[in-house]
Amino acid sequence: MPAKTDYSRKTKWQTEPYRGERGVGGNLVYSGDTLLDKHLFVHCVSPAGFDWGPDASYEKASQLAIALLAPHKGVDFAIENYHLFAENYVRRELTADSWEIKRRDYRSKEYLRAIDGRDYPDNSAPRPKDVPDLEDVDLDSITYAEELALAEKYDGVLWTNGNRRDNLRRLLDIWNGKKDPSTDPVSSGTLYRLHGLDIPTNARRTLVKEFDTMGELAAWAVSERHHARLTGISEATAETIREASIGFVQYFGGADHIPEYDGKEINLPDVISKDQSQQTLSGIHDDTA
């Protein structure tokens, strides 16, 4: 089984065309010359296998929909849309005992009309409220669907750059004291990836030059009232820095993990802790602007 968020269109799961056949041995679906993986690691709806056509159960049609969508459309798309694809395409368009789907079929007008929403069955993929707290989850065994729900649950404090599963592990390590982001060196690459910190290159260079660690930078960024006092930071850039507080909070796994600035209390009226992790800091600077 591949690492969950390392799944991509370039993996061994993608071979074309797809074809299905009914036989005495059951319903077989091939990816090229190889049996199509059920993709239970994406979302497990029917461990028993695939089916298609109007008499197919919703569960088996859904599992086939997931397996057909994920390689071509991506895992997140498959999780969010498999229920429509299963009902409006797998059960309504794949009516013969044998069929074949090629890459170009996903772009055809007939395909687009078929999945455009004739019926809207329930999506059984877990939502944020359905998954346990991060501390109670085995990140090595969850499905993609559970991973996506966890990421949505902790959106306000989850670093979003790179591998999503690794970012969840990173967040848990911060909460458990195994990782301290405040000691990370300040680099242009990190600042470029910080959510909301869309500042000019010369301004990023200024921050890299003036601050040694991310802890020093974050403390200054979220609590200093007059960022433009720093040489090389314009008023416009200062405003962007103030508005980028959510990016720093995500990097640190919560506002309560950002160090204090110059011995003063950090003025974060809507502090996010791991117990309030779904909240955002949309109004974080209302009292500090």
Backbone as a ProteinNet text record, in pm:
[ID]
protein_1_A
[PRIMARY]
MPAKTDYSRKTKWQTEPYRGERGVGGNLVYSGDTLLDKHLFVHCVSPAGFDWGPDASYEKASQLAIALLAPHKGVDFAIENYHLFAENYVRRELTADSWEIKRRDYRSKEYLRAIDGRDYPDNSAPRPKDVPDLEDVDLDSITYAEELALAEKYDGVLWTNGNRRDNLRRLLDIWNGKKDPSTDPVSSGTLYRLHGLDIPTNARRTLVKEFDTMGELAAWAVSERHHARLTGISEATAETIREASIGFVQYFGGADHIPEYDGKEINLPDVISKDQSQQTLSGIHDDTA
[TERTIARY]
85	0	88.7	63.3	146.7	117.1	212.7	186.1	66.5	-26.1	-156.3	-151.6	-82.8	-83.6	27.3	92.7	186.7	118.4	-9.3	-82.5	-89.4	-63	-69.1	-102.2	-119.1	-151.9	-37.8	81.4	197.7	223.7	138.3	161	125.1	154.2	126.7	-22.6	-106.8	-250.1	-302.8	-228.7	-279.6	-227.7	-314.5	-289.4	-421.1	-415.7	-541.2	-537.1	-650.3	-784.2	-834.6	-942.6	-1012.6	-1116.4	-1137	-1241.5	-1300.1	-1429.1	-1498.5	-1558.9	-1562.7	-1618.1	-1692.4	-1811.3	-1882.8	-1850	-1826	-1794.6	-1831	-1802.4	-1835.1	-1753.5	-1641.3	-1557.1	-1596.3	-1699.2	-1743.6	-1724	-1736.1	-1720	-1573.9	-1508.5	-1365.9	-1345.6	-1261.8	-1228.9	-1077.7	-1032.5	-889.7	-841.8	-719.8	-648.7	-536.2	-557.7	-466.7	-483.6	-374.8	-379.8	-381.1	-391.9	-385.8	-520.5	-556.5	-679.8	-673.6	-779.9	-785.2	-793.3	-703.5	-706.6	-838.4	-890.7	-1019	-1008.7	-889.1	-869.1	-941.5	-939.3	-997.8	-920.5	-795.1	-714.6	-755	-834.9	-888.5	-1014.9	-1111.7	-1234	-1298.2	-1323.4	-1375.1	-1527.4	-1592.5	-1738.2	-1783.5	-1712.2	-1749.5	-1624.7	-1579.2	-1464	-1490.5	-1618.8	-1653.2	-1621.1	-1601.5	-1563.5	-1650.9	-1646.8	-1710.3	-1839.8	-1923	-2035.5	-2078	-2155.9	-2200.9	-2337.1	-2398.5	-2530	-2641.7	-2767.3	-2881.6	-2909.9	-2866.5	-2892.4	-2779.5	-2676.1	-2562	-2600.8	-2546.9	-2569.8	-2496	-2548.3	-2484	-2341.8	-2319.7	-2187.2	-2084.7	-2118.6	-2023.6	-2001.8	-2106.5	-2090.4	-2002.7	-2015.1	-1935.2	-1788.4	-1758.6	-1619	-1554.7	-1630.8	-1579.8	-1560.3	-1652.6	-1639.5	-1512.3	-1483.2	-1361.6	-1238.1	-1236.3	-1119.6	-1100.7	-1208.9	-1199.1	-1162.4	-1207.8	-1184.4	-1045.8	-1000.7	-879.2	-756.8	-727.1	-605.7	-612.1	-730.3	-742.3	-777.2	-854.7	-903.5	-839.5	-768.6	-707.6	-791.6	-724.7	-789.7	-896.6	-864.7	-961.6	-1088.2	-1072.3	-1187.6	-1270.6	-1203	-1274.8	-1357.2	-1301.4	-1372.3	-1494	-1480.3	-1588.9	-1697.6	-1665.1	-1759.7	-1795.9	-1739.9	-1764.4	-1913.6	-1989.1	-2130.2	-2211.4	-2177.3	-2245.2	-2204.6	-2074.4	-2022.8	-2081.1	-2094.1	-2148.1	-2292.7	-2373.6	-2516	-2542.7	-2478.3	-2514.2	-2432.1	-2324.2	-2244.1	-2227.6	-2174.3	-2146.8	-2275.8	-2382	-2506.1	-2593.2	-2574.9	-2664.4	-2601.3	-2470.6	-2404.4	-2333.9	-2284.3	-2214.6	-2316.1	-2398.5	-2510.6	-2481.3	-2375.4	-2344.5	-2262	-2251.9	-2171.7	-2023.3	-1984.6	-1844.8	-1842.3	-1740.3	-1727.5	-1580.9	-1555.1	-1419.8	-1426.4	-1337.6	-1327.6	-1184.4	-1169.7	-1038.9	-1027.2	-905	-882.2	-970.5	-981.7	-1058.6	-1206	-1254.3	-1395	-1428.5	-1329	-1351.8	-1372	-1337	-1351.4	-1464.4	-1533.8	-1636.9	-1762.1	-1838.2	-1962.4	-2061.5	-2063.2	-2155.5	-2122.6	-1994.3	-1952.5	-1992.2	-1964.1	-1993.1	-2142.7	-2223.5	-2368.6	-2413.2	-2348.6	-2390.2	-2365	-2256.3	-2222.8	-2263.5	-2336	-2367.4	-2474.7	-2523.9	-2614.3	-2758.5	-2789.2	-2930	-2989	-2908	-2948.1	-2832.9	-2866.3	-2765.2	-2772.2	-2720.5	-2718.3	-2622.5	-2631.9	-2545.9	-2400.5	-2313.1	-2169.5	-2134.3	-2084.4	-2056.4	-1917.5	-1839.2	-1705.3	-1717.8	-1630.3	-1640.2	-1618	-1687.5	-1669.9	-1590.7	-1546.4	-1464.8	-1527	-1657.4	-1722.6	-1725.1	-1699.7	-1708.6	-1578	-1466.9	-1337.3	-1295.3	-1220.1	-1175.1	-1077.1	-1046	-943.4	-809.7	-724	-596.1	-515.6	-521.9	-445	-491	-612.7	-669.3	-668	-597.4	-597.6	-464.4	-470.8	-351.1	-326.6	-233.5	-211.4	-153	-107.7	-52.2	-159.6	-280.6	-381.7	-507.4	-521.4	-643.5	-646.8	-765.3	-782.3	-758.3	-751.5	-743.6	-863.1	-981.6	-1102.6	-1095.6	-1047.2	-1031.7	-923.7	-817.7	-711.6	-763.2	-843	-898.8	-990.9	-1071	-1159.9	-1080.5	-971	-885.4	-823.7	-778.1	-718.1	-819.7	-945.2	-1049.3	-1080.4	-1076.1	-1106.6	-1006	-879.8	-774.2	-719.4	-804.8	-762.6	-698.3	-748.3	-697.9	-558.6	-511	-378.9	-288.1	-328.6	-251.8	-169.9	-38.8	49.2	6.8	-11.3	-75.6	20.1	148.1	241.1	298.7	295.1	356.6	259.3	312.3	237.5	139.2	12.6	-90.9	-77.4	-46.1	-30.6	87	196.4	312.4	281.2	198.7	161.2	77.1	-7.7	-84	9.3	109	207.8	286.3	321.1	395.4	314.4	183.2	96.8	91.3	77.7	72.5	204.7	315.3	447	463.9	409.7	415.9	337.2	216.9	133.2	196	267	328.6	466.3	512.3	642.1	760.4	734.9	843.9	906.5	834.4	886.3	859.4	959.5	946.5	974.7	869.7	890.5	963.5	964.6	1026.3	1176.3	1237.5	1382.2	1417.5	1316.5	1344	1406.9	1507.7	1567.5	1471	1482	1400.3	1463.6	1385.4	1435.3	1333	1379.8	1289.7	1188.7	1232.9	1143.2	1027.4	1056.5	950.6	854.1	907.3	821.7	735.8	789.8	714.8	593.5	608.2	500.9	405	433.4	349.5	218.1	108.3	-23.9	-49.2	-81.5	-117.3	-1.2	122.1	237.4	287.3	204.7	237.7	305.3	435.3	511.1	620.9	672.6	778.1	904.2	981.7	1103.8	1200	1214.7	1308	1262.2	1130.1	1078.8	1108.4	1095.1	1130	1278.1	1360.9	1504.1	1531.7	1455.9	1471.1	1440.1	1332	1292.9	1395.1	1448.3	1551.6	1675.5	1708.1	1826.5	1807.2	1688.2	1664.7	1631.5	1578.2	1533.6	1605.7	1656.2	1730.6	1638.2	1531.1	1443.1	1298.9	1219.7	1078.3	1004.9	1054.1	991.9	1003.8	1123.2	1144.1	1058.2	1055.8	978.5	829.5	777.7	634.4	590.6	671.1	637.2	626.9	721.5	718.8	600.6	575.5	472.8	333	303.6	166	139.3	243.5	218.6	270.9	369.7	421.1	313.7	295.1	192.4	241.7	370.8	422.4	534.4	494.1	592.5	673.5	616.9	685.9	804.8	819	936.6	1064.3	1048.5	1163.5	1206.4	1331.3	1382.5	1365.5	1305.7	1283	1140.8	1059.7	919.5	830.7	759.1	671.1	539.7	458.8	328.8	240.4	245.2	164.3	208.5	341.2	393	358.5	364.3	329.2	184.9	95.6	-44.5	-59.2	15.7	11.5	62.3	168.2	222	117.5	46.7	-56.8	-168.3	-200.5	-308.9	-266.7	-137.4	-85.7	-75.7	-139.4	-130.4	-173.4	-278.4	-324.8	-215	-130.1	-19.9	80.4	111.6	202.1	139.1	10.4	-59.6	-55.9	-78.3	-71.4	69.5	168.8	307.1	340.7	287.6	319.8	220.8	118	22.6	-69	-90.6	-176.2	-110.1	-189.3	-133.9	-65.9	-109.3	-48.8	92.1	138.3	275.5	369.9	316.7	400.9	464.3	594.9	661.1	612.5	635.6	603.7	705.1	663.7	747.3	799.9	931.4	996.8	941.4	906.6	860.3	718.3	649.3	511.6	417.4	296.8	197.5	162.3	153.5	111.1	-36.9	-67.7	-204.8	-285.4	-330	-409.5	-542.7	-642.5	-769.6	-842.2	-816.2	-883.7	-783.7	-704.2	-599.7	-657.5	-590.7	-631	-544.8	-605.4	-534.7	-582	-524.7	-566	-708.7	-763.1	-901.6	-997.4	-942.9	-1025.6	-972.8	-925.6	-844.4	-920.9	-1052.9	-1125.4	-1153.4	-1130.4	-1157.9	-1051.8	-1086.5	-990.1	-960.6	-860.9	-824.3	-858.3	-978	-1014	-1019	-1044.4	-1049.8	-935.8	-824	-716	-655.4	-658.4	-591.3	-687.4	-811.8	-906.5	-863.8	-791	-751.6	-608	-535.5	-392.2	-352.5	-447	-414.2	-386.8
-119.6	0	124.7	218.4	339	431.5	519.4	623.3	703.5	732.4	782	908.4	1011.3	1133.1	1135.2	1022.6	1011.7	953.5	918.2	866.4	974.3	937.4	1034.8	964.4	1044.4	988.3	906.7	921.2	851.1	717.9	675.9	552.5	432.9	314.8	192.4	167.1	242.4	220.8	272.8	358.1	416.1	340.4	268	206.5	213	228.3	238.5	147.4	111.5	150.1	62	106.9	24.2	-58.3	-181.1	-263.6	-357.1	-379	-466.3	-585.2	-698.9	-821.7	-898.6	-945.3	-1036.7	-1179.4	-1266	-1404.6	-1494.2	-1622.9	-1718.7	-1692.1	-1626.1	-1595.3	-1465.6	-1399.9	-1275.1	-1156.5	-1039.1	-915.4	-873.2	-875.4	-843.6	-711.7	-627.6	-500	-492.8	-454.8	-452.7	-310.1	-286.9	-165	-210.9	-194.4	-256	-406.6	-477.8	-624	-670	-575.7	-606.9	-581.2	-665.8	-642.9	-507.7	-431	-298.9	-312.1	-242.8	-242.1	-180.7	-230.2	-180.3	-39.3	3.7	136.2	151.3	46.9	54.1	151.1	175.2	269	413.7	436.7	570.5	590.7	503.3	505.4	368.7	303.9	166.8	169.5	146.9	140.6	-3.8	-80.7	-219.5	-306.8	-364	-455.6	-576.7	-608.5	-727.1	-711.9	-588	-573.6	-477.2	-494.3	-400.8	-457.2	-365.9	-402.8	-278.5	-300.3	-189.5	-223.2	-126	-146.5	-114.8	-110	-68.2	-159.4	-286.4	-379.2	-382.8	-306.3	-305	-237.2	-288	-221.6	-87.7	5.2	135.8	122.9	31.3	15.9	-33	-136.4	-190.4	-94.6	-26.1	74.5	189.3	224	331.6	294.1	168.7	127.8	130.6	90	97.7	243.5	329.3	471.2	530.1	496.3	545.7	498.7	370.4	314	370.2	408.3	464.6	613.1	684.9	828.9	865.2	794.4	837.2	852.6	757.3	774.2	891	920.8	1022.6	1160.5	1163.5	1290.7	1328.8	1236	1263.6	1210.1	1183.3	1121.2	1211.6	1339.1	1428.9	1440	1448.4	1455	1327.6	1212.7	1085.4	1078.9	1123.6	1119.8	1211.3	1326.3	1424	1394	1315.8	1301.3	1157.8	1059	920.6	886	942.4	907.7	949.8	1065.3	1108.8	1023.1	992.9	911.7	770.9	717.4	582	574.1	669.9	665.3	703.5	808.7	866	814	741.8	687	535.1	488.6	345.7	264.6	312.3	235.1	262.9	377.6	414.3	402.6	417.4	414.4	281.3	216.5	87.8	-25	-43.3	-137.6	-273.8	-285.6	-412.5	-501.8	-630.1	-723.2	-693	-630.2	-588.9	-444.6	-372.7	-231.5	-191	-74.8	-21.4	130.3	185.3	330.6	372.7	470.1	525.2	666.2	716.6	849.3	955.2	949	1051.4	1047.4	931.9	922.4	1014.2	1041.6	1129.6	1275	1304.2	1441.6	1455.5	1348.4	1352.6	1423.9	1478	1546.4	1449	1325.3	1225.8	1197	1187.3	1163.1	1280.6	1401.6	1519.8	1532.7	1501.6	1506.6	1399.8	1284.1	1172.9	1199.3	1268.1	1288.4	1426.7	1501.2	1638.8	1649.4	1535.7	1540.2	1511.7	1389.7	1353.2	1311.6	1245.4	1207.5	1237.5	1259.3	1298.5	1207.7	1087.8	999.8	1054	999.9	1045.3	1007	1096	1068.1	1012.2	890.3	824.6	856	936	970.1	1046.4	1018.9	1086.6	1235.5	1308.9	1452.5	1481.7	1605.4	1636.2	1592.2	1604.4	1566	1415.2	1339.8	1193.9	1127.5	1198.4	1136.3	1169.4	1078.9	1105.2	1221.6	1266	1368.5	1314.5	1403.3	1363.9	1275.5	1303.3	1225.3	1080	1053.5	918.8	844.2	896	837.8	767.9	651.4	584.1	632.1	723.2	784.6	687.2	571.9	474.1	385.1	389.5	296	361.9	492.5	557.3	563.5	578.7	591.2	736	755.5	891.5	974.5	915.1	988.3	1036.1	951.8	991.4	1097.3	1083.8	1184.2	1320.7	1322.1	1447.8	1510.7	1428.1	1479.7	1537.4	1472	1523.2	1656.9	1666.1	1791.7	1905.7	1876.2	1978.9	2013.6	1914	1935.1	2029	2017.7	2097.4	2202.3	2245.9	2339.9	2465.9	2516	2640.8	2633.1	2511.5	2498.1	2401	2356.8	2257.4	2323.3	2301.3	2344.9	2275.7	2352.5	2298.8	2268.3	2294.6	2273.3	2132.6	2063.7	1931.7	1819.1	1709.9	1587.8	1605.4	1585.7	1609.8	1516.6	1390.3	1295.7	1334.8	1376.1	1421.3	1547	1634.9	1756.4	1725.1	1623.4	1580.6	1524.2	1448.5	1396.2	1511.4	1607.5	1723.3	1797.2	1816.4	1884.6	1809	1678	1596.9	1603.3	1604.3	1613.6	1747.9	1854.6	1986.1	1982.1	1927.4	1920.2	1832.7	1728.3	1636.2	1681.5	1795.7	1847.3	1782	1703.4	1637.7	1728.4	1832.5	1926.5	2067.7	2154.6	2294.8	2382.6	2430.6	2512	2643	2688	2816.8	2816.8	2699.8	2691.6	2678.2	2664.4	2650.3	2778.5	2765.9	2886.3	2952.5	3082.9	3157.3	3144.9	3105.2	3092.8	3149.3	3192.1	3245.5	3140.9	3014.6	2908.2	2889.4	2892	2877.4	2993.9	3116.1	3234.2	3234.3	3186.4	3180.2	3087.4	2980.9	2882.9	2915.9	3020.8	3056.6	3115.4	3058.4	3098.4	3246.5	3321.4	3461.5	3558.5	3509.1	3599.1	3624.9	3691.8	3722.9	3860	3859.7	3984.9	3983	4101	4106.3	4030.2	3988.6	3912.7	3989.6	4120.1	4196.9	4203.7	4201.4	4201.3	4068	3958.7	3828	3824.3	3879.7	3884	3963.7	4071.8	4152.5	4069.5	3993.4	3911.7	3802.1	3742.9	3639.7	3699.2	3821.1	3887.6	3930.1	3977.2	4036	3933.5	3817.8	3719.4	3586.4	3531.5	3405.3	3284.5	3290.4	3173.5	3211	3108.7	3130.8	3177.5	3137.2	3183	3333.1	3387.2	3531.6	3606	3553.6	3618.9	3616	3501.3	3488.9	3578.1	3583.2	3668.6	3814.2	3857.1	3994.6	4015.6	3918.4	3933.9	3944.3	3865.9	3862	3963	4025.3	4115.6	4257.6	4276.9	4412.2	4496	4620.1	4707.2	4783.6	4804.6	4892.6	4821.3	4724.3	4645.6	4730.9	4839.7	4923.5	4998	4992.9	5053.3	4977.5	4853.1	4773.7	4818	4856.6	4900.8	4791.3	4828.5	4731.7	4679.5	4719.8	4677.9	4799.3	4800.3	4911.6	4899.5	5005	5001.5	4891.6	4876.8	4773.1	4634	4613.7	4484.3	4460.6	4565.6	4554	4507.3	4559.9	4518.7	4371.4	4326.7	4186	4097.4	4137.8	4060.9	4047.7	4156.2	4150.8	4054	4053.6	3967.2	3821.7	3794.1	3657.9	3581.5	3630.3	3563.4	3417.9	3387.6	3249.2	3159	3211.2	3131.4	3095.7	3191.6	3163.8	3065.7	3082.8	2991.2	2849.1	2832.4	2699.6	2642.2	2725.2	2677	2628.6	2696.4	2663.5	2566.1	2524.7	2429.5	2488.5	2619.5	2687	2812.5	2914.7	3041.7	3030.8	2935.9	2922.4	2864.6	2825.4	2775.3	2882.1	2998.9	3108.8	3178.1	3198.9	3261	3403.5	3450.2	3588	3680.5	3803.7	3903.2	4003.2	4009.5	4104.6	4098.2	3979.1	3962.3	4005.9	4054.8	4098.4	3986.7	3992.3	3894.2	3913.9	3804.3	3813.7	3849.5	3954.3	4003.7	3928.1	3806.8	3724.3	3694.1	3777.9	3760.8	3632.2	3575.4	3453	3339	3320.6	3219.6	3083	3013.3	2877.9	2780.4	2694.9	2586	2457.4	2344	2218.1	2181.2	2247.7	2223	2309.7	2410.8	2499.8	2502.2	2387.1	2382.7	2406	2396.7	2419.3	2566.1	2651.9	2792	2856.8	2967.1	3043.2	3172.8	3244.4	3371.3	3485.6	3475.7	3577.1	3715.7	3725.5	3856.4	3884.3	3819.9	3818.3	3955.2	4045	4172.1	4290.1	4258.3	4367.5	4466.2	4414.9	4500.9	4545	4500.3	4531.1	4610	4630.4	4703.5	4849.4
0	0	0	-88.8	-93.5	23	54.8	153.2	106.8	198.2	158.1	73	118.5	39.3	-64.7	-86.7	-197.7	-321.3	-307.5	-422.3	-529.7	-652.9	-760.9	-890.9	-991.9	-1122.9	-1180.7	-1124.2	-1179.1	-1109.8	-1017.9	-945.7	-1032.7	-977.6	-1052.9	-1070.4	-996.5	-1009.7	-1143.8	-1208.5	-1332.2	-1454.3	-1515.4	-1644.8	-1719.1	-1847.2	-1920.3	-2041.4	-2098.1	-2053.7	-1938.8	-1875.1	-1778.2	-1853.3	-1808.9	-1869.9	-1765.1	-1776	-1683.6	-1756.2	-1686.4	-1744.4	-1636.6	-1670.7	-1582.2	-1623.3	-1525.4	-1556.2	-1440.7	-1458	-1352.9	-1227.3	-1243.7	-1128.3	-1059.4	-1110.5	-1049.3	-1142.1	-1087.8	-1164.6	-1158.7	-1273	-1278.9	-1352.4	-1294.9	-1357.7	-1371.1	-1489.1	-1518.7	-1544.1	-1504.7	-1542.2	-1634.1	-1764.1	-1858.7	-1852.5	-1823.2	-1812.3	-1667.3	-1573.9	-1431.5	-1366.3	-1272	-1198.3	-1127.3	-1138.3	-1077.2	-925.9	-855.7	-710	-662	-551.6	-500.6	-442.2	-412.6	-354.5	-221	-140.5	-6.8	81.4	47.9	125.3	99.4	-6.1	-31.1	52.1	32.5	113.3	99.4	211	210	219	105.2	100.5	84.9	0.4	-25.3	-35.3	74.4	67.2	-20.8	-44.9	-123.2	-270.7	-318.9	-458.3	-535.7	-670	-761.9	-820.4	-868.5	-953.7	-1029.9	-1135.8	-1218.8	-1275.9	-1340.8	-1399.5	-1301.2	-1351	-1268.6	-1149.9	-1157.4	-1047.5	-945.3	-969.5	-877	-746.6	-637.2	-509.1	-509.7	-433.5	-424.8	-372.4	-276.5	-216.4	-318.6	-394.2	-491	-607.8	-649.1	-754.3	-704.4	-577.4	-519.9	-513.6	-476.8	-470.3	-608.1	-708.3	-845.1	-885.5	-849	-882	-822.3	-698.2	-632.3	-707.4	-743.4	-811.1	-950.6	-1016.8	-1150.8	-1147.9	-1047	-1040.8	-987.2	-884.1	-813.8	-903.8	-992.3	-1073.6	-1170.8	-1223.4	-1326.2	-1270.7	-1163.3	-1109.4	-977	-915.9	-786.9	-672.9	-561.4	-446.6	-386.6	-367	-305.1	-389.5	-520.4	-610.6	-598.8	-594.2	-584.6	-456.8	-345.4	-217.7	-219.7	-279.5	-278.9	-381.3	-486.9	-597.7	-634.2	-564.6	-605.6	-601.6	-506	-491.5	-614.1	-672.7	-794.9	-913.3	-921.4	-1031.7	-1025.8	-905.2	-890.3	-937	-894.9	-927.7	-1072.1	-1118.6	-1248.3	-1364.7	-1335.6	-1445.4	-1431.7	-1318.7	-1303.6	-1311.9	-1249.5	-1248.2	-1370.2	-1435.7	-1545.5	-1683.6	-1691.2	-1821.3	-1848.9	-1746.7	-1764.7	-1749.5	-1849.3	-1839	-1900.5	-1978	-2043.7	-1950.9	-1987.2	-1908.3	-1921.6	-2032.4	-2049.8	-2098.7	-2061.6	-2097.5	-2093.9	-2150.8	-2152.4	-2137.9	-2055.4	-2036.6	-2065.3	-2153.9	-2184.4	-2127.5	-2124	-2066.4	-2132.8	-2264.3	-2333.8	-2296.6	-2246.9	-2209	-2091.6	-2008.6	-1892.4	-1936.2	-2060.4	-2109.5	-2211.4	-2240.9	-2343.5	-2292.5	-2384	-2347.2	-2285.1	-2333.9	-2279.7	-2133.3	-2103.4	-1964.8	-1876.3	-1923	-1842.6	-1816.2	-1917.2	-1896.7	-1797.3	-1804.4	-1719.5	-1572.1	-1539.5	-1398.2	-1348.9	-1430.6	-1395.7	-1288.8	-1242.6	-1129.3	-1160.1	-1194.2	-1210.9	-1076.5	-994.8	-859.6	-765.5	-640.8	-543.1	-420.2	-431.4	-313.5	-208.5	-88.9	19.8	-4.8	36	35.5	172.8	175.9	303.9	358.4	286.1	335.3	467	562.9	693.5	682.4	766.5	778.7	904.9	921.5	1040.2	1171.6	1186.9	1311.9	1332.9	1226.1	1234.5	1276.8	1269.4	1299.2	1442	1507.2	1643.9	1648.4	1769	1785.3	1737.6	1694.5	1636.9	1731.2	1861	1958	1964.8	1918.4	1928.4	1796.2	1698.1	1563.4	1536.1	1471.4	1422	1279.2	1263	1132.1	1030.1	1074.7	981.4	919.7	974.4	926.6	871.4	884.4	836.7	683.9	629.6	485.5	443.2	312.6	259.7	304.2	302.4	337.9	482.6	572	712.1	726.5	649.5	650.8	607.6	502.5	453.4	557.2	624.6	728.4	845.2	882.8	990.1	950.8	826.9	780.9	785.9	751.3	758.2	904	990.6	1132.1	1197.9	1156.9	1217.8	1122	1031.7	927.7	985	1094.9	1149.9	1206.9	1237.3	1299.9	1224.7	1106.6	1031.9	921.6	924.3	816.9	688.7	582.2	462.5	348.2	365.4	255.4	259.6	146.2	138.2	168.4	221.4	244.3	359.5	332.5	433.5	553.6	528.9	640.3	728	665.2	742	821.4	765.5	837.4	960.6	952.1	1069.4	1176.7	1134.3	1229.6	1292.5	1211.6	1261.4	1367.3	1341.3	1436.8	1568.3	1561.3	1682.4	1758.6	1686.3	1751	1822.7	1764.5	1830.2	1960.4	1954	2073.8	2181.7	2140.2	2236.6	2283	2231.9	2272.1	2204.3	2099.2	2028.2	1922.6	1884.7	1785.7	1833.2	1816.7	1855.7	1734.9	1667	1547	1574.5	1700	1730.9	1706.3	1701.4	1678.3	1530.1	1444.7	1301.7	1247.5	1162.7	1102.8	1005.5	993.9	897.9	759.5	662.6	525.5	428.6	313.7	212.2	167.8	159.6	117.7	213.5	343.9	443.5	437.9	426.1	421	295.4	186.1	60.4	74.6	154.7	170.2	284.7	359.8	473	423.2	466.5	418.8	445.5	339.2	352.7	347.9	354.4	357.7	216.3	139.4	0.1	-4.4	21.2	27.4	-78.1	-115	-217.1	-174	-272.7	-245.9	-156.4	-180	-98.1	47.6	70.3	207.4	276.2	201.5	259.5	295.6	210.1	239.5	366.2	384.6	505.5	629.9	625.6	740.6	767.7	661.3	677.9	743	705.9	759.8	905.2	939.4	1070.9	1178.7	1140.9	1240.2	1219.1	1328.7	1321	1321.4	1399.9	1414.3	1382.3	1351.4	1323.2	1448.4	1566.8	1689.9	1706.8	1680.7	1690.4	1588.4	1467.1	1361.7	1391.8	1432	1457.1	1573	1678.3	1792.3	1749.1	1668.6	1616.5	1522.5	1434.7	1331.7	1391.3	1496.1	1546.5	1657.5	1714.8	1827.1	1807.7	1719.5	1695.2	1625.9	1674.5	1618.4	1495.5	1485	1380.2	1302.8	1220.6	1145.8	1049.9	1002.2	903.7	964.6	1095.8	1156.6	1119.2	1080.1	1038.7	899.4	886.2	757.1	652.4	539.9	433.2	429.1	528.3	533.1	510.1	399.2	366.3	442.8	436.9	502.5	443.1	310.8	244.9	288.8	296.6	341.3	487.6	568.1	709.9	725.6	642.9	648.6	612.8	512.2	473.2	585.6	651.8	764.2	874.4	903.9	1006.8	967.4	840.4	794	779.6	789.6	771.4	903	1007.2	1137.1	1131	1051.4	1041.9	989.3	898.9	846.6	955.1	1042.4	1153.3	1251.9	1276.8	1368.1	1313	1184.2	1123.7	1132.3	1112.4	1118.2	1258.4	1360.5	1499.1	1562.2	1487.9	1542.9	1647.4	1644.6	1741	1791.2	1818.1	1862.4	1997.3	2080.4	2211.8	2206.5	2088.2	2072.8	2017.1	1984.8	1937.5	2057.5	2059.9	2175.9	2200	2322.9	2355.9	2289.8	2272.4	2205.7	2307.6	2322.5	2412.9	2555.1	2600.1	2736.1	2758.4	2654.1	2668.6	2625.2	2679.5	2639	2491.4	2417.3	2278.2	2275	2203	2200.6	2095.5	2129.8	2039.4	2105.9	2084.7	2153.3	2118.4	2001.5	1960.3	1951.9	2055.8	2055.8	2023.4	1933.6	1898.9	1977.5	2050.7	2116	2052.7	2096.4	2036.1	2074.3	2177.5	2214.8	2135.4	2063.2	1982	1840.2	1793.4	1672.8	1545.7	1548.6	1425.4	1400.6	1501.7	1484.9	1397.5	1337.5	1259.3	1330.8	1280.9	1340.6	1246.9	1185.7	1085.6	1147.4	1276.3	1336.3	1429.2	1406.3	1503.4	1529.4	1429	1445.2	1462.4	1495.2	1510.2	1619.2	1722.8	1832.8	1824.4	1720.3	1715.4	1593.9	1498.9	1375.4	1408.1
[MASK]
+++++++++++++++++++++++++++++++++++++++++++++++++++++++++++++++++++++++++++++++++++++++++++++++++++++++++++++++++++++++++++++++++++++++++++++++++++++++++++++++++++++++++++++++++++++++++++++++++++++++++++++++++++++++++++++++++++++++++++++++++++++++++++++++++++++++++++++++++++++++++++++++++

